[in-house]
């Protein structure tokens, strides 16, 4: 990934505690793919069990934060479970060349897709050569 691309701010483990706030709440670091094009960045995060109504995607002081609480929606009492339900949390530094004001997010089937375009000044452009 290029030097001006998003860089991760979390550790490499999958389940964490909120170190920034010293909260005792546990959270899961979702898997993320980041694709860079000439137009900008596309981030795809795997957050199954989260709902559009409670999902938060924020950019503040150059930090992109994804918070996604999850709830168990199946009726009845769990008898045996192998996976933990915990809220998702992930942070990335976002380069200044991106126009986060024009970012668009979409959630479908547990996948968050976030498109963040590059600012016009940062986009490559072809310079026309004129003759004399």
Buried (B, 14 or more C-beta within 10 A) or exposed (E): EEEEBBEEEBEEEEEBEEEEEEEEEEBBBBEBEBEBEEEBBBBBBBBEBBEEEEBEBEBEEEEBBBBBBBEEEEEEEEEEEEEEEBBBBBBBEBBEBBBBEEBEBEBEEBBBBBBBBBBEEBEEEEEEEEEE
